[in-house]
């Protein structure tokens, strides 16, 4: 159908997936095929991507839990060199409230995509994992060698299970799939154009869109969940990393596999800045760059949250030659630019 080498991006209308498509269009010659069922996104995202980069790409409305439809789409393309699998439900609080939804969707969709890779002789697979797999960790920062603790939420457990599935699959003798799992810390910010950013259809659960939606008036008052953690100011500590930095790591990882540099069939890499930032520090950064005083209150702890986590990215820097570039203030500035533009666009 298309002579160019093809890369399939699942969840391409979502937050990280859309930024990955932009980076792929900008920095590679691959033909891009996006799959999304718009459960927490919209196909209007593709119009915004085309405003940033007019290069053509294909997109399809498919639920990856539908094995037949997934298989049919993969068979449309004869020259698929890799799959980047973003598609998953990702809200920690929602997963606590509705675990079945998360186990059913995140695991079944992954299995169907992996099976489609096997039956179509696709050799390279990038998996969207999460720092939530580490659980509550006493010693920081965490490296890829840090033993995983009990998952604090069903969402986190689907990512632990997802990695185990990949690990087992990589040991199988009847496939030649090369796999990298990228453990994201906390993706934030928006494309520098301000045309595309985090815009969940459902109520946001991540800190930065809650901050920007509070600042612009969509949310009347935001809640800081807990100020009694054993951290420097009592609020949770996370490693916030710009979404474009995260997106660029996928190109590094994909090329690493395509160039046959991976010694084993399965590798794991952390994607973060290596710096822990508290919720209250993130709020201060936003208030500084925006000049807006946020209306927030301190609430009780939220189920599923870990107290503190941030990354050791030395392995990623050494092997993939990737390092996060954006500062916290730049992340907040881009998120605020997007929020103001989104107000106009909508």
Order of alpha helices (4+ residues) and beta strands (2+ residues): beta-alpha-beta-alpha-beta-alpha-beta-alpha-alpha-alpha-beta-alpha-beta-beta-alpha-beta-beta-beta-alpha-beta-beta-alpha-beta-alpha-alpha
